[in-house]
Amino acid sequence: MTHDLAYLDELGHVGHYVSRQHPNCKASPVFGLEGLLLSADQVREFAIYFYKMKCPLLKWDWVNDNPKNIPAYQ
């Protein structure tokens, strides 16, 4: 018997939407799900790969202690 794991994430636009003609609030509102399905024996390798990819991308924030106090959702 094999087991699979699904990694799912919601995606969407953060911000206000009024209309396509509005000067500041015209980004299209989007919502959806994305993800991937992994066999249980592949999860560890994927987690290692993802962690190694994520660390350099976030290093600047860690080193600079988020100087602009930007919330994680922006």
N, CA, C and O atoms as a Tinker XYZ file with bonds, in Angstrom:
   296  protein
     1  N      0.844000   -1.188000    0.000000    73     2
     2  CA     0.000000    0.000000    0.000000    64     1     3
     3  C      0.885000    1.244000    0.000000    63     2     4     5
     4  O      1.804000    1.357000    0.810000    81     3
     5  N      0.609000    2.163000   -0.896000    73     3     6
     6  CA     1.385000    3.399000   -0.954000    64     5     7
     7  C      0.558000    4.555000   -0.411000    63     6     8     9
     8  O     -0.672000    4.551000   -0.464000    81     7
     9  N      1.260000    5.525000    0.100000    73     7    10
    10  CA     0.606000    6.726000    0.625000    64     9    11
    11  C      1.102000    7.927000   -0.156000    63    10    12    13
    12  O      2.275000    8.009000   -0.521000    81    11
    13  N      0.213000    8.839000   -0.403000    73    11    14
    14  CA     0.557000   10.087000   -1.070000    64    13    15
    15  C      0.220000   11.247000   -0.154000    63    14    16    17
    16  O     -0.694000   11.165000    0.667000    81    15
    17  N      0.964000   12.318000   -0.303000    73    15    18
    18  CA     0.709000   13.540000    0.459000    64    17    19
    19  C      0.480000   14.680000   -0.512000    63    18    20    21
    20  O      1.178000   14.806000   -1.518000    81    19
    21  N     -0.494000   15.502000   -0.207000    73    19    22
    22  CA    -0.800000   16.662000   -1.037000    64    21    23
    23  C     -0.395000   17.929000   -0.288000    63    22    24    25
    24  O     -0.795000   18.144000    0.856000    81    23
    25  N      0.391000   18.751000   -0.943000    73    23    26
    26  CA     0.724000   20.078000   -0.435000    64    25    27
    27  C     -0.155000   21.060000   -1.186000    63    26    28    29
    28  O     -0.023000   21.206000   -2.402000    81    27
    29  N     -1.045000   21.732000   -0.484000    73    27    30
    30  CA    -1.951000   22.684000   -1.120000    64    29    31
    31  C     -1.722000   24.079000   -0.546000    63    30    32    33
    32  O     -1.405000   24.234000    0.633000    81    31
    33  N     -1.883000   25.071000   -1.383000    73    31    34
    34  CA    -1.732000   26.456000   -0.948000    64    33    35
    35  C     -2.768000   27.293000   -1.675000    63    34    36    37
    36  O     -3.076000   27.057000   -2.843000    81    35
    37  N     -3.293000   28.263000   -0.970000    73    35    38
    38  CA    -4.210000   29.212000   -1.587000    64    37    39
    39  C     -3.401000   30.323000   -2.222000    63    38    40    41
    40  O     -2.363000   30.726000   -1.696000    81    39
    41  N     -3.870000   30.810000   -3.336000    73    39    42
    42  CA    -3.225000   31.976000   -3.924000    64    41    43
    43  C     -4.288000   33.016000   -4.186000    63    42    44    45
    44  O     -5.448000   32.703000   -4.454000    81    43
    45  N     -3.872000   34.234000   -4.103000    73    43    46
    46  CA    -4.824000   35.315000   -4.330000    64    45    47
    47  C     -4.119000   36.647000   -4.309000    63    46    48    49
    48  O     -2.952000   36.749000   -3.931000    81    47
    49  N     -4.834000   37.650000   -4.714000    73    47    50
    50  CA    -4.304000   39.005000   -4.731000    64    49    51
    51  C     -4.638000   39.668000   -3.397000    63    50    52    53
    52  O     -5.793000   39.691000   -2.972000    81    51
    53  N     -3.622000   40.201000   -2.753000    73    51    54
    54  CA    -3.835000   40.930000   -1.509000    64    53    55
    55  C     -4.049000   42.396000   -1.862000    63    54    56    57
    56  O     -3.175000   43.027000   -2.456000    81    55
    57  N     -5.160000   42.917000   -1.515000    73    55    58
    58  CA    -5.422000   44.323000   -1.803000    64    57    59
    59  C     -6.866000   44.547000   -2.203000    63    58    60    61
    60  O     -7.659000   43.614000   -2.330000    81    59
    61  N     -7.171000   45.796000   -2.394000    73    59    62
    62  CA    -8.542000   46.191000   -2.713000    64    61    63
    63  C     -8.774000   46.162000   -4.211000    63    62    64    65
    64  O     -7.858000   46.397000   -4.999000    81    63
    65  N     -9.995000   45.873000   -4.589000    73    63    66
    66  CA   -10.408000   45.944000   -5.987000    64    65    67
    67  C    -11.695000   46.740000   -6.060000    63    66    68    69
    68  O    -12.669000   46.427000   -5.375000    81    67
    69  N    -11.697000   47.766000   -6.887000    73    67    70
    70  CA   -12.900000   48.570000   -7.080000    64    69    71
    71  C    -13.409000   48.356000   -8.502000    63    70    72    73
    72  O    -14.547000   47.929000   -8.700000    81    71
    73  N    -12.574000   48.649000   -9.479000    73    71    74
    74  CA   -12.927000   48.425000  -10.881000    64    73    75
    75  C    -11.646000   48.521000  -11.703000    63    74    76    77
    76  O    -10.608000   48.953000  -11.203000    81    75
    77  N    -11.732000   48.112000  -12.978000    73    75    78
    78  CA   -10.546000   48.197000  -13.844000    64    77    79
    79  C    -10.178000   49.643000  -14.169000    63    78    80    81
    80  O     -9.052000   49.925000  -14.578000    81    79
    81  N    -11.123000   50.551000  -13.987000    73    79    82
    82  CA   -10.846000   51.964000  -14.279000    64    81    83
    83  C    -10.370000   52.738000  -13.053000    63    82    84    85
    84  O     -9.920000   53.875000  -13.194000    81    83
    85  N    -10.452000   52.170000  -11.878000    73    83    86
    86  CA   -10.043000   52.879000  -10.668000    64    85    87
    87  C     -8.533000   53.131000  -10.705000    63    86    88    89
    88  O     -7.775000   52.234000  -11.073000    81    87
    89  N     -8.078000   54.340000  -10.329000    73    87    90
    90  CA    -6.648000   54.665000  -10.446000    64    89    91
    91  C     -5.738000   53.822000   -9.539000    63    90    92    93
    92  O     -4.607000   53.525000   -9.923000    81    91
    93  N     -6.203000   53.435000   -8.359000    73    91    94
    94  CA    -5.341000   52.697000   -7.432000    64    93    95
    95  C     -5.770000   51.257000   -7.192000    63    94    96    97
    96  O     -4.929000   50.415000   -6.877000    81    95
    97  N     -7.014000   50.961000   -7.329000    73    95    98
    98  CA    -7.543000   49.639000   -6.955000    64    97    99
    99  C     -8.081000   48.909000   -8.172000    63    98   100   101
   100  O     -9.276000   48.622000   -8.251000    81    99
   101  N     -7.191000   48.601000   -9.136000    73    99   102
   102  CA    -7.650000   47.995000  -10.379000    64   101   103
   103  C     -7.032000   46.629000  -10.670000    63   102   104   105
   104  O     -7.247000   46.080000  -11.751000    81   103
   105  N     -6.270000   46.070000   -9.730000    73   103   106
   106  CA    -5.717000   44.731000   -9.928000    64   105   107
   107  C     -6.856000   43.717000   -9.868000    63   106   108   109
   108  O     -7.715000   43.790000   -8.989000    81   107
   109  N     -6.858000   42.783000  -10.798000    73   107   110
   110  CA    -7.947000   41.812000  -10.844000    64   109   111
   111  C     -7.948000   40.931000   -9.601000    63   110   112   113
   112  O     -6.906000   40.417000   -9.197000    81   111
   113  N     -9.115000   40.760000   -9.001000    73   111   114
   114  CA    -9.189000   39.866000   -7.842000    64   113   115
   115  C     -9.066000   38.419000   -8.320000    63   114   116   117
   116  O     -9.806000   37.984000   -9.201000    81   115
   117  N     -8.140000   37.693000   -7.741000    73   115   118
   118  CA    -7.872000   36.321000   -8.154000    64   117   119
   119  C     -7.882000   35.439000   -6.920000    63   118   120   121
   120  O     -7.388000   35.838000   -5.865000    81   119
   121  N     -8.434000   34.256000   -7.042000    73   119   122
   122  CA    -8.337000   33.284000   -5.968000    64   121   123
   123  C     -8.249000   31.906000   -6.582000    63   122   124   125
   124  O     -8.893000   31.626000   -7.593000    81   123
   125  N     -7.459000   31.051000   -5.976000    73   123   126
   126  CA    -7.357000   29.690000   -6.472000    64   125   127
   127  C     -6.559000   28.820000   -5.527000    63   126   128   129
   128  O     -6.088000   29.275000   -4.485000    81   127
   129  N     -6.418000   27.597000   -5.893000    73   127   130
   130  CA    -5.602000   26.638000   -5.150000    64   129   131
   131  C     -4.514000   26.118000   -6.073000    63   130   132   133
   132  O     -4.718000   25.949000   -7.275000    81   131
   133  N     -3.375000   25.873000   -5.493000    73   131   134
   134  CA    -2.288000   25.249000   -6.229000    64   133   135
   135  C     -1.660000   24.214000   -5.319000    63   134   136   137
   136  O     -1.876000   24.240000   -4.107000    81   135
   137  N     -0.915000   23.337000   -5.867000    73   135   138
   138  CA    -0.268000   22.350000   -5.029000    64   137   139
   139  C      0.380000   21.257000   -5.834000    63   138   140   141
   140  O      0.474000   21.315000   -7.060000    81   139
   141  N      0.825000   20.259000   -5.103000    73   139   142
   142  CA     1.429000   19.115000   -5.747000    64   141   143
   143  C      1.167000   17.866000   -4.914000    63   142   144   145
   144  O      0.904000   17.946000   -3.714000    81   143
   145  N      1.242000   16.749000   -5.552000    73   143   146
   146  CA     1.011000   15.461000   -4.913000    64   145   147
   147  C      2.306000   14.682000   -4.950000    63   146   148   149
   148  O      2.890000   14.483000   -6.015000    81   147
   149  N      2.760000   14.234000   -3.775000    73   147   150
   150  CA     4.011000   13.491000   -3.674000    64   149   151
   151  C      3.773000   12.131000   -3.060000    63   150   152   153
   152  O      2.927000   11.969000   -2.180000    81   151
   153  N      4.516000   11.169000   -3.525000    73   151   154
   154  CA     4.528000    9.869000   -2.880000    64   153   155
   155  C      5.226000   10.039000   -1.525000    63   154   156   157
   156  O      6.166000   10.825000   -1.406000    81   155
   157  N      4.776000    9.318000   -0.528000    73   155   158
   158  CA     5.305000    9.486000    0.836000    64   157   159
   159  C      6.823000    9.323000    0.889000    63   158   160   161
   160  O      7.483000    9.975000    1.698000    81   159
   161  N      7.380000    8.469000    0.045000    73   159   162
   162  CA     8.835000    8.266000    0.082000    64   161   163
   163  C      9.611000    9.414000   -0.573000    63   162   164   165
   164  O     10.841000    9.413000   -0.532000    81   163
   165  N      8.930000   10.386000   -1.170000    73   163   166
   166  CA     9.590000   11.542000   -1.790000    64   165   167
   167  C      9.495000   12.807000   -0.947000    63   166   168   169
   168  O     10.106000   13.820000   -1.287000    81   167
   169  N      8.743000   12.766000    0.139000    73   167   170
   170  CA     8.478000   13.968000    0.926000    64   169   171
   171  C      9.745000   14.532000    1.552000    63   170   172   173
   172  O      9.961000   15.743000    1.507000    81   171
   173  N     10.582000   13.688000    2.131000    73   171   174
   174  CA    11.802000   14.174000    2.795000    64   173   175
   175  C     12.724000   14.893000    1.814000    63   174   176   177
   176  O     13.231000   15.973000    2.119000    81   175
   177  N     12.945000   14.308000    0.645000    73   175   178
   178  CA    13.814000   14.944000   -0.355000    64   177   179
   179  C     13.242000   16.273000   -0.821000    63   178   180   181
   180  O     13.984000   17.236000   -1.014000    81   179
   181  N     11.935000   16.330000   -1.003000    73   179   182
   182  CA    11.303000   17.584000   -1.400000    64   181   183
   183  C     11.467000   18.640000   -0.318000    63   182   184   185
   184  O     11.777000   19.793000   -0.621000    81   183
   185  N     11.265000   18.263000    0.935000    73   183   186
   186  CA    11.388000   19.216000    2.044000    64   185   187
   187  C     12.805000   19.776000    2.125000    63   186   188   189
   188  O     12.987000   20.970000    2.362000    81   187
   189  N     13.803000   18.927000    1.932000    73   187   190
   190  CA    15.201000   19.375000    1.956000    64   189   191
   191  C     15.459000   20.340000    0.801000    63   190   192   193
   192  O     16.054000   21.400000    0.993000    81   191
   193  N     15.015000   19.974000   -0.384000    73   191   194
   194  CA    15.194000   20.829000   -1.565000    64   193   195
   195  C     14.537000   22.193000   -1.356000    63   194   196   197
   196  O     15.142000   23.228000   -1.632000    81   195
   197  N     13.301000   22.186000   -0.868000    73   195   198
   198  CA    12.561000   23.430000   -0.659000    64   197   199
   199  C     13.247000   24.303000    0.390000    63   198   200   201
   200  O     13.361000   25.515000    0.207000    81   199
   201  N     13.700000   23.701000    1.478000    73   199   202
   202  CA    14.376000   24.448000    2.535000    64   201   203
   203  C     15.657000   25.094000    1.999000    63   202   204   205
   204  O     15.934000   26.258000    2.287000    81   203
   205  N     16.429000   24.344000    1.226000    73   203   206
   206  CA    17.677000   24.890000    0.669000    64   205   207
   207  C     17.396000   26.020000   -0.323000    63   206   208   209
   208  O     18.196000   26.948000   -0.440000    81   207
   209  N     16.288000   25.954000   -1.026000    73   207   210
   210  CA    15.929000   27.004000   -1.965000    64   209   211
   211  C     15.408000   28.241000   -1.228000    63   210   212   213
   212  O     15.685000   29.370000   -1.632000    81   211
   213  N     14.655000   28.025000   -0.152000    73   211   214
   214  CA    14.014000   29.128000    0.581000    64   213   215
   215  C     15.009000   29.953000    1.395000    63   214   216   217
   216  O     14.881000   31.176000    1.455000    81   215
   217  N     15.977000   29.324000    2.012000    73   215   218
   218  CA    16.893000   30.034000    2.921000    64   217   219
   219  C     17.625000   31.201000    2.254000    63   218   220   221
   220  O     17.614000   32.302000    2.805000    81   219
   221  N     18.259000   31.010000    1.096000    73   219   222
   222  CA    18.928000   32.165000    0.473000    64   221   223
   223  C     17.954000   33.283000    0.093000    63   222   224   225
   224  O     18.315000   34.459000    0.129000    81   223
   225  N     16.737000   32.924000   -0.264000    73   223   226
   226  CA    15.766000   33.947000   -0.648000    64   225   227
   227  C     15.320000   34.791000    0.545000    63   226   228   229
   228  O     14.989000   35.964000    0.380000    81   227
   229  N     15.309000   34.214000    1.726000    73   227   230
   230  CA    14.872000   34.935000    2.921000    64   229   231
   231  C     16.029000   35.510000    3.745000    63   230   232   233
   232  O     15.802000   36.205000    4.736000    81   231
   233  N     17.254000   35.224000    3.339000    73   231   234
   234  CA    18.424000   35.628000    4.127000    64   233   235
   235  C     18.473000   37.142000    4.357000    63   234   236   237
   236  O     18.785000   37.593000    5.459000    81   235
   237  N     18.167000   37.918000    3.329000    73   235   238
   238  CA    18.239000   39.369000    3.481000    64   237   239
   239  C     17.345000   39.832000    4.620000    63   238   240   241
   240  O     17.768000   40.639000    5.447000    81   239
   241  N     16.104000   39.330000    4.676000    73   239   242
   242  CA    15.189000   39.703000    5.759000    64   241   243
   243  C     15.726000   39.274000    7.115000    63   242   244   245
   244  O     15.624000   40.020000    8.089000    81   243
   245  N     16.294000   38.079000    7.184000    73   243   246
   246  CA    16.825000   37.607000    8.473000    64   245   247
   247  C     17.985000   38.479000    8.939000    63   246   248   249
   248  O     18.063000   38.848000   10.111000    81   247
   249  N     18.888000   38.804000    8.010000    73   247   250
   250  CA    20.070000   39.608000    8.355000    64   249   251
   251  C     19.668000   41.031000    8.747000    63   250   252   253
   252  O     20.235000   41.598000    9.681000    81   251
   253  N     18.708000   41.605000    8.049000    73   251   254
   254  CA    18.307000   42.988000    8.279000    64   253   255
   255  C     17.122000   43.144000    9.226000    63   254   256   257
   256  O     16.639000   44.256000    9.437000    81   255
   257  N     16.661000   42.058000    9.787000    73   255   258
   258  CA    15.586000   42.075000   10.784000    64   257   259
   259  C     14.367000   42.860000   10.308000    63   258   260   261
   260  O     13.775000   43.630000   11.064000    81   259
   261  N     14.003000   42.653000    9.048000    73   259   262
   262  CA    12.808000   43.283000    8.469000    64   261   263
   263  C     12.771000   44.790000    8.793000    63   262   264   265
   264  O     11.894000   45.233000    9.533000    81   263
   265  N     13.709000   45.578000    8.249000    73   263   266
   266  CA    13.853000   46.980000    8.643000    64   265   267
   267  C     12.625000   47.852000    8.406000    63   266   268   269
   268  O     12.434000   48.843000    9.110000    81   267
   269  N     11.798000   47.508000    7.439000    73   267   270
   270  CA    10.622000   48.335000    7.173000    64   269   271
   271  C      9.379000   47.826000    7.901000    63   270   272   273
   272  O      8.292000   48.372000    7.712000    81   271
   273  N      9.522000   46.793000    8.727000    73   271   274
   274  CA     8.395000   46.199000    9.467000    64   273   275
   275  C      7.256000   45.800000    8.538000    63   274   276   277
   276  O      6.087000   46.003000    8.867000    81   275
   277  N      7.581000   45.244000    7.399000    73   275   278
   278  CA     6.571000   44.821000    6.439000    64   277   279
   279  C      5.953000   43.510000    6.932000    63   278   280   281
   280  O      6.681000   42.558000    7.212000    81   279
   281  N      4.621000   43.444000    7.042000    73   279   282
   282  CA     3.979000   42.191000    7.469000    64   281   283
   283  C      4.220000   41.083000    6.443000    63   282   284   285
   284  O      4.433000   41.361000    5.263000    81   283
   285  N      4.187000   39.851000    6.885000    73   283   286
   286  CA     4.463000   38.704000    6.028000    64   285   287
   287  C      3.526000   38.616000    4.829000    63   286   288   289
   288  O      3.909000   38.078000    3.790000    81   287
   289  N      2.309000   39.132000    4.952000    73   287   290
   290  CA     1.334000   38.985000    3.873000    64   289   291
   291  C      1.484000   40.021000    2.774000    63   290   292   293
   292  O      0.700000   40.005000    1.825000    81   291
   293  N      2.454000   40.919000    2.857000    73   291   294
   294  CA     2.600000   41.947000    1.803000    64   293   295
   295  C      3.773000   41.640000    0.926000    63   294   296
   296  O      4.055000   42.386000   -0.012000    81   295
